[in-house]
Amino acid sequence: MKLLVERNIKIDDYIIYLNIFKLYKSFLLLISDQEDLGIGNVTLGSPPIVEGIKSPTASYNLFGMNSKLLSTIIAEKASNALNAPVLLLLFLRNKKKDEDIIKPLVNFINEVLNEIIKKE
């Protein structure tokens, strides 16, 4: 397991921490509003099966009920961008509405994913 990214972003009054690890042919994303991280929602995103055909990315919410939409969006976007399975642990303790953090968080993740893609 290799740490690729360890960054954070401030959204309103919250700091969101992002860690991305490279595993064997897959990735682990840890996103939290707590510096200690946590488990929270566990979502698996898998890339399109057939290469060259625009098939949808699949996601499976394995555990957790909060921020289900946000974890699905992040897992699908990450697995599609990285073209590999992604296991996402999204741990948000603060009670902020998903719609308030989805856009800035997804933009931040897109920026980080683009940096990873350029390096590889």
Rosetta constraint file for C-alpha pairs under 8 A:
AtomPair CA 1 CA 21 HARMONIC 6.27 0.50
AtomPair CA 1 CA 22 HARMONIC 5.69 0.50
AtomPair CA 1 CA 23 HARMONIC 4.95 0.50
AtomPair CA 1 CA 24 HARMONIC 7.57 0.50
AtomPair CA 2 CA 21 HARMONIC 5.35 0.50
AtomPair CA 2 CA 22 HARMONIC 5.09 0.50
AtomPair CA 2 CA 23 HARMONIC 6.77 0.50
AtomPair CA 3 CA 19 HARMONIC 7.35 0.50
AtomPair CA 3 CA 20 HARMONIC 6.10 0.50
AtomPair CA 3 CA 21 HARMONIC 4.42 0.50
AtomPair CA 3 CA 22 HARMONIC 6.38 0.50
AtomPair CA 4 CA 19 HARMONIC 7.59 0.50
AtomPair CA 4 CA 20 HARMONIC 5.54 0.50
AtomPair CA 4 CA 21 HARMONIC 5.43 0.50
AtomPair CA 4 CA 22 HARMONIC 6.48 0.50
AtomPair CA 4 CA 116 HARMONIC 7.71 0.50
AtomPair CA 5 CA 18 HARMONIC 7.34 0.50
AtomPair CA 5 CA 19 HARMONIC 5.37 0.50
AtomPair CA 5 CA 20 HARMONIC 5.03 0.50
AtomPair CA 5 CA 21 HARMONIC 7.10 0.50
AtomPair CA 5 CA 112 HARMONIC 7.84 0.50
AtomPair CA 6 CA 17 HARMONIC 7.57 0.50
AtomPair CA 6 CA 18 HARMONIC 5.79 0.50
AtomPair CA 6 CA 19 HARMONIC 4.55 0.50
AtomPair CA 6 CA 20 HARMONIC 6.73 0.50
AtomPair CA 7 CA 17 HARMONIC 6.05 0.50
AtomPair CA 7 CA 18 HARMONIC 5.32 0.50
AtomPair CA 7 CA 19 HARMONIC 6.60 0.50
AtomPair CA 8 CA 15 HARMONIC 6.55 0.50
AtomPair CA 8 CA 16 HARMONIC 5.41 0.50
AtomPair CA 8 CA 17 HARMONIC 4.33 0.50
AtomPair CA 8 CA 18 HARMONIC 5.70 0.50
AtomPair CA 9 CA 15 HARMONIC 5.61 0.50
AtomPair CA 9 CA 16 HARMONIC 5.33 0.50
AtomPair CA 9 CA 17 HARMONIC 6.73 0.50
AtomPair CA 9 CA 108 HARMONIC 7.56 0.50
AtomPair CA 10 CA 14 HARMONIC 5.61 0.50
AtomPair CA 10 CA 15 HARMONIC 4.36 0.50
AtomPair CA 10 CA 16 HARMONIC 6.23 0.50
AtomPair CA 11 CA 15 HARMONIC 6.22 0.50
AtomPair CA 11 CA 16 HARMONIC 7.27 0.50
AtomPair CA 11 CA 101 HARMONIC 7.03 0.50
AtomPair CA 11 CA 104 HARMONIC 7.18 0.50
AtomPair CA 11 CA 105 HARMONIC 7.92 0.50
AtomPair CA 14 CA 33 HARMONIC 6.68 0.50
AtomPair CA 15 CA 33 HARMONIC 5.71 0.50
AtomPair CA 15 CA 34 HARMONIC 7.73 0.50
AtomPair CA 16 CA 31 HARMONIC 6.87 0.50
AtomPair CA 16 CA 32 HARMONIC 5.57 0.50
AtomPair CA 16 CA 33 HARMONIC 4.46 0.50
AtomPair CA 16 CA 34 HARMONIC 7.27 0.50
AtomPair CA 17 CA 30 HARMONIC 7.82 0.50
AtomPair CA 17 CA 31 HARMONIC 5.57 0.50
AtomPair CA 17 CA 32 HARMONIC 5.26 0.50
AtomPair CA 17 CA 33 HARMONIC 6.04 0.50
AtomPair CA 17 CA 34 HARMONIC 7.14 0.50
AtomPair CA 17 CA 35 HARMONIC 6.58 0.50
AtomPair CA 17 CA 37 HARMONIC 7.77 0.50
AtomPair CA 18 CA 29 HARMONIC 7.19 0.50
AtomPair CA 18 CA 30 HARMONIC 5.74 0.50
AtomPair CA 18 CA 31 HARMONIC 4.69 0.50
AtomPair CA 18 CA 32 HARMONIC 6.84 0.50
AtomPair CA 19 CA 29 HARMONIC 5.84 0.50
AtomPair CA 19 CA 30 HARMONIC 5.08 0.50
AtomPair CA 19 CA 31 HARMONIC 6.59 0.50
AtomPair CA 20 CA 27 HARMONIC 6.95 0.50
AtomPair CA 20 CA 28 HARMONIC 5.70 0.50
AtomPair CA 20 CA 29 HARMONIC 4.63 0.50
AtomPair CA 20 CA 30 HARMONIC 6.39 0.50
AtomPair CA 21 CA 27 HARMONIC 5.64 0.50
AtomPair CA 21 CA 28 HARMONIC 5.03 0.50
AtomPair CA 21 CA 29 HARMONIC 6.51 0.50
AtomPair CA 22 CA 26 HARMONIC 6.34 0.50
AtomPair CA 22 CA 27 HARMONIC 4.74 0.50
AtomPair CA 22 CA 28 HARMONIC 6.56 0.50
AtomPair CA 23 CA 27 HARMONIC 5.26 0.50
AtomPair CA 23 CA 28 HARMONIC 7.01 0.50
AtomPair CA 25 CA 84 HARMONIC 6.48 0.50
AtomPair CA 25 CA 85 HARMONIC 7.52 0.50
AtomPair CA 26 CA 84 HARMONIC 5.27 0.50
AtomPair CA 26 CA 85 HARMONIC 4.96 0.50
AtomPair CA 26 CA 86 HARMONIC 5.89 0.50
AtomPair CA 27 CA 84 HARMONIC 7.17 0.50
AtomPair CA 27 CA 85 HARMONIC 6.44 0.50
AtomPair CA 27 CA 86 HARMONIC 4.82 0.50
AtomPair CA 27 CA 87 HARMONIC 6.40 0.50
AtomPair CA 28 CA 86 HARMONIC 5.75 0.50
AtomPair CA 28 CA 87 HARMONIC 4.93 0.50
AtomPair CA 28 CA 88 HARMONIC 6.04 0.50
AtomPair CA 28 CA 89 HARMONIC 7.89 0.50
AtomPair CA 29 CA 86 HARMONIC 7.06 0.50
AtomPair CA 29 CA 87 HARMONIC 6.18 0.50
AtomPair CA 29 CA 88 HARMONIC 4.74 0.50
AtomPair CA 29 CA 89 HARMONIC 6.21 0.50
AtomPair CA 30 CA 37 HARMONIC 7.24 0.50
AtomPair CA 30 CA 88 HARMONIC 6.06 0.50
AtomPair CA 30 CA 89 HARMONIC 4.96 0.50
AtomPair CA 30 CA 90 HARMONIC 6.20 0.50
AtomPair CA 30 CA 91 HARMONIC 7.95 0.50
AtomPair CA 31 CA 37 HARMONIC 7.09 0.50
AtomPair CA 31 CA 88 HARMONIC 7.65 0.50
AtomPair CA 31 CA 89 HARMONIC 6.24 0.50
AtomPair CA 31 CA 90 HARMONIC 4.88 0.50
AtomPair CA 31 CA 91 HARMONIC 6.17 0.50
AtomPair CA 31 CA 92 HARMONIC 7.93 0.50
AtomPair CA 32 CA 37 HARMONIC 5.28 0.50
AtomPair CA 32 CA 38 HARMONIC 7.01 0.50
AtomPair CA 32 CA 90 HARMONIC 5.90 0.50
AtomPair CA 32 CA 91 HARMONIC 4.58 0.50
AtomPair CA 32 CA 92 HARMONIC 5.37 0.50
AtomPair CA 32 CA 93 HARMONIC 7.99 0.50
AtomPair CA 33 CA 37 HARMONIC 7.31 0.50
AtomPair CA 33 CA 91 HARMONIC 6.82 0.50
AtomPair CA 33 CA 92 HARMONIC 5.33 0.50
AtomPair CA 33 CA 93 HARMONIC 6.69 0.50
AtomPair CA 33 CA 94 HARMONIC 7.22 0.50
AtomPair CA 34 CA 38 HARMONIC 7.80 0.50
AtomPair CA 34 CA 91 HARMONIC 7.79 0.50
AtomPair CA 34 CA 92 HARMONIC 7.45 0.50
AtomPair CA 34 CA 93 HARMONIC 7.49 0.50
AtomPair CA 37 CA 91 HARMONIC 6.66 0.50
AtomPair CA 38 CA 89 HARMONIC 7.50 0.50
AtomPair CA 38 CA 90 HARMONIC 7.74 0.50
AtomPair CA 38 CA 91 HARMONIC 5.56 0.50
AtomPair CA 39 CA 89 HARMONIC 5.47 0.50
AtomPair CA 39 CA 90 HARMONIC 6.62 0.50
AtomPair CA 39 CA 91 HARMONIC 5.76 0.50
AtomPair CA 40 CA 63 HARMONIC 7.65 0.50
AtomPair CA 40 CA 64 HARMONIC 6.00 0.50
AtomPair CA 40 CA 66 HARMONIC 7.93 0.50
AtomPair CA 40 CA 89 HARMONIC 6.23 0.50
AtomPair CA 40 CA 90 HARMONIC 5.43 0.50
AtomPair CA 40 CA 91 HARMONIC 4.22 0.50
AtomPair CA 40 CA 92 HARMONIC 7.06 0.50
AtomPair CA 41 CA 61 HARMONIC 7.46 0.50
AtomPair CA 41 CA 62 HARMONIC 7.63 0.50
AtomPair CA 41 CA 63 HARMONIC 5.48 0.50
AtomPair CA 41 CA 64 HARMONIC 4.28 0.50
AtomPair CA 41 CA 65 HARMONIC 6.69 0.50
AtomPair CA 41 CA 66 HARMONIC 6.81 0.50
AtomPair CA 41 CA 67 HARMONIC 7.42 0.50
AtomPair CA 41 CA 68 HARMONIC 7.29 0.50
AtomPair CA 41 CA 71 HARMONIC 7.07 0.50
AtomPair CA 41 CA 88 HARMONIC 7.69 0.50
AtomPair CA 41 CA 89 HARMONIC 5.65 0.50
AtomPair CA 41 CA 90 HARMONIC 5.04 0.50
AtomPair CA 41 CA 91 HARMONIC 6.31 0.50
AtomPair CA 42 CA 61 HARMONIC 6.13 0.50
AtomPair CA 42 CA 62 HARMONIC 5.42 0.50
AtomPair CA 42 CA 63 HARMONIC 4.98 0.50
AtomPair CA 42 CA 64 HARMONIC 6.43 0.50
AtomPair CA 42 CA 71 HARMONIC 7.88 0.50
AtomPair CA 42 CA 87 HARMONIC 7.13 0.50
AtomPair CA 42 CA 88 HARMONIC 5.64 0.50
AtomPair CA 42 CA 89 HARMONIC 4.77 0.50
AtomPair CA 42 CA 90 HARMONIC 6.55 0.50
AtomPair CA 43 CA 59 HARMONIC 6.73 0.50
AtomPair CA 43 CA 60 HARMONIC 5.56 0.50
AtomPair CA 43 CA 61 HARMONIC 4.41 0.50
AtomPair CA 43 CA 62 HARMONIC 5.51 0.50
AtomPair CA 43 CA 63 HARMONIC 7.10 0.50
AtomPair CA 43 CA 71 HARMONIC 6.47 0.50
AtomPair CA 43 CA 72 HARMONIC 6.81 0.50
AtomPair CA 43 CA 75 HARMONIC 6.54 0.50
AtomPair CA 43 CA 87 HARMONIC 5.89 0.50
AtomPair CA 43 CA 88 HARMONIC 5.11 0.50
AtomPair CA 43 CA 89 HARMONIC 6.70 0.50
AtomPair CA 44 CA 59 HARMONIC 5.45 0.50
AtomPair CA 44 CA 60 HARMONIC 5.16 0.50
AtomPair CA 44 CA 61 HARMONIC 6.52 0.50
AtomPair CA 44 CA 62 HARMONIC 7.13 0.50
AtomPair CA 44 CA 75 HARMONIC 6.44 0.50
AtomPair CA 44 CA 85 HARMONIC 7.13 0.50
AtomPair CA 44 CA 86 HARMONIC 5.75 0.50
AtomPair CA 44 CA 87 HARMONIC 4.59 0.50
AtomPair CA 44 CA 88 HARMONIC 6.22 0.50
AtomPair CA 45 CA 57 HARMONIC 7.03 0.50
AtomPair CA 45 CA 58 HARMONIC 5.75 0.50
AtomPair CA 45 CA 59 HARMONIC 4.27 0.50
AtomPair CA 45 CA 60 HARMONIC 6.52 0.50
AtomPair CA 45 CA 72 HARMONIC 7.79 0.50
AtomPair CA 45 CA 75 HARMONIC 4.82 0.50
AtomPair CA 45 CA 76 HARMONIC 5.20 0.50
AtomPair CA 45 CA 78 HARMONIC 7.62 0.50
AtomPair CA 45 CA 79 HARMONIC 5.56 0.50
AtomPair CA 45 CA 85 HARMONIC 5.60 0.50
AtomPair CA 45 CA 86 HARMONIC 5.05 0.50
AtomPair CA 45 CA 87 HARMONIC 6.40 0.50
AtomPair CA 45 CA 88 HARMONIC 7.80 0.50
AtomPair CA 46 CA 57 HARMONIC 5.96 0.50
AtomPair CA 46 CA 58 HARMONIC 5.37 0.50
AtomPair CA 46 CA 59 HARMONIC 6.27 0.50
AtomPair CA 46 CA 76 HARMONIC 7.11 0.50
AtomPair CA 46 CA 79 HARMONIC 5.63 0.50
AtomPair CA 46 CA 80 HARMONIC 7.50 0.50
AtomPair CA 46 CA 84 HARMONIC 6.41 0.50
AtomPair CA 46 CA 85 HARMONIC 4.37 0.50
AtomPair CA 46 CA 86 HARMONIC 6.42 0.50
AtomPair CA 47 CA 56 HARMONIC 7.76 0.50
AtomPair CA 47 CA 57 HARMONIC 4.98 0.50
AtomPair CA 47 CA 58 HARMONIC 6.74 0.50
AtomPair CA 47 CA 76 HARMONIC 7.52 0.50
AtomPair CA 47 CA 79 HARMONIC 5.13 0.50
AtomPair CA 47 CA 80 HARMONIC 5.02 0.50
AtomPair CA 47 CA 83 HARMONIC 5.38 0.50
AtomPair CA 47 CA 84 HARMONIC 5.65 0.50
AtomPair CA 47 CA 85 HARMONIC 6.11 0.50
AtomPair CA 48 CA 54 HARMONIC 7.47 0.50
AtomPair CA 48 CA 55 HARMONIC 5.42 0.50
AtomPair CA 48 CA 56 HARMONIC 5.79 0.50
AtomPair CA 48 CA 57 HARMONIC 5.04 0.50
AtomPair CA 48 CA 58 HARMONIC 7.38 0.50
AtomPair CA 48 CA 80 HARMONIC 7.04 0.50
AtomPair CA 48 CA 83 HARMONIC 7.67 0.50
AtomPair CA 49 CA 55 HARMONIC 7.26 0.50
AtomPair CA 50 CA 55 HARMONIC 7.05 0.50
AtomPair CA 57 CA 76 HARMONIC 5.68 0.50
AtomPair CA 57 CA 79 HARMONIC 7.36 0.50
AtomPair CA 57 CA 80 HARMONIC 6.34 0.50
AtomPair CA 58 CA 76 HARMONIC 6.58 0.50
AtomPair CA 59 CA 72 HARMONIC 6.26 0.50
AtomPair CA 59 CA 75 HARMONIC 6.68 0.50
AtomPair CA 59 CA 76 HARMONIC 6.07 0.50
AtomPair CA 60 CA 72 HARMONIC 7.74 0.50
AtomPair CA 61 CA 68 HARMONIC 7.40 0.50
AtomPair CA 61 CA 72 HARMONIC 7.29 0.50
AtomPair CA 64 CA 68 HARMONIC 7.61 0.50
AtomPair CA 67 CA 71 HARMONIC 6.14 0.50
AtomPair CA 67 CA 98 HARMONIC 6.48 0.50
AtomPair CA 68 CA 72 HARMONIC 6.13 0.50
AtomPair CA 69 CA 73 HARMONIC 6.21 0.50
AtomPair CA 70 CA 74 HARMONIC 6.22 0.50
AtomPair CA 70 CA 98 HARMONIC 6.70 0.50
AtomPair CA 70 CA 102 HARMONIC 6.45 0.50
AtomPair CA 71 CA 75 HARMONIC 6.00 0.50
AtomPair CA 71 CA 88 HARMONIC 7.30 0.50
AtomPair CA 71 CA 90 HARMONIC 6.52 0.50
AtomPair CA 72 CA 76 HARMONIC 6.06 0.50
AtomPair CA 73 CA 77 HARMONIC 6.03 0.50
AtomPair CA 74 CA 78 HARMONIC 5.97 0.50
AtomPair CA 74 CA 88 HARMONIC 7.93 0.50
AtomPair CA 74 CA 106 HARMONIC 6.86 0.50
AtomPair CA 74 CA 109 HARMONIC 7.89 0.50
AtomPair CA 75 CA 79 HARMONIC 6.07 0.50
AtomPair CA 75 CA 86 HARMONIC 6.35 0.50
AtomPair CA 75 CA 87 HARMONIC 7.19 0.50
AtomPair CA 75 CA 88 HARMONIC 6.12 0.50
AtomPair CA 76 CA 80 HARMONIC 6.02 0.50
AtomPair CA 77 CA 81 HARMONIC 6.08 0.50
AtomPair CA 78 CA 82 HARMONIC 5.93 0.50
AtomPair CA 78 CA 86 HARMONIC 6.78 0.50
AtomPair CA 78 CA 113 HARMONIC 7.11 0.50
AtomPair CA 79 CA 83 HARMONIC 5.39 0.50
AtomPair CA 79 CA 84 HARMONIC 5.27 0.50
AtomPair CA 79 CA 85 HARMONIC 5.45 0.50
AtomPair CA 79 CA 86 HARMONIC 5.34 0.50
AtomPair CA 80 CA 84 HARMONIC 7.15 0.50
AtomPair CA 81 CA 113 HARMONIC 6.95 0.50
AtomPair CA 81 CA 114 HARMONIC 7.98 0.50
AtomPair CA 81 CA 117 HARMONIC 7.83 0.50
AtomPair CA 82 CA 113 HARMONIC 7.40 0.50
AtomPair CA 82 CA 117 HARMONIC 6.94 0.50
AtomPair CA 96 CA 100 HARMONIC 7.07 0.50
AtomPair CA 96 CA 101 HARMONIC 7.60 0.50
AtomPair CA 97 CA 101 HARMONIC 7.02 0.50
AtomPair CA 98 CA 102 HARMONIC 5.74 0.50
AtomPair CA 99 CA 103 HARMONIC 7.45 0.50
AtomPair CA 101 CA 105 HARMONIC 5.82 0.50
AtomPair CA 102 CA 106 HARMONIC 5.85 0.50
AtomPair CA 103 CA 107 HARMONIC 6.07 0.50
AtomPair CA 104 CA 108 HARMONIC 6.13 0.50
AtomPair CA 105 CA 109 HARMONIC 6.18 0.50
AtomPair CA 106 CA 110 HARMONIC 6.03 0.50
AtomPair CA 107 CA 111 HARMONIC 6.27 0.50
AtomPair CA 108 CA 112 HARMONIC 6.37 0.50
AtomPair CA 109 CA 113 HARMONIC 6.01 0.50
AtomPair CA 110 CA 114 HARMONIC 6.08 0.50
AtomPair CA 111 CA 115 HARMONIC 6.44 0.50
AtomPair CA 112 CA 116 HARMONIC 6.42 0.50
AtomPair CA 113 CA 117 HARMONIC 6.18 0.50
AtomPair CA 114 CA 118 HARMONIC 6.21 0.50
AtomPair CA 115 CA 119 HARMONIC 6.39 0.50
AtomPair CA 116 CA 120 HARMONIC 6.46 0.50
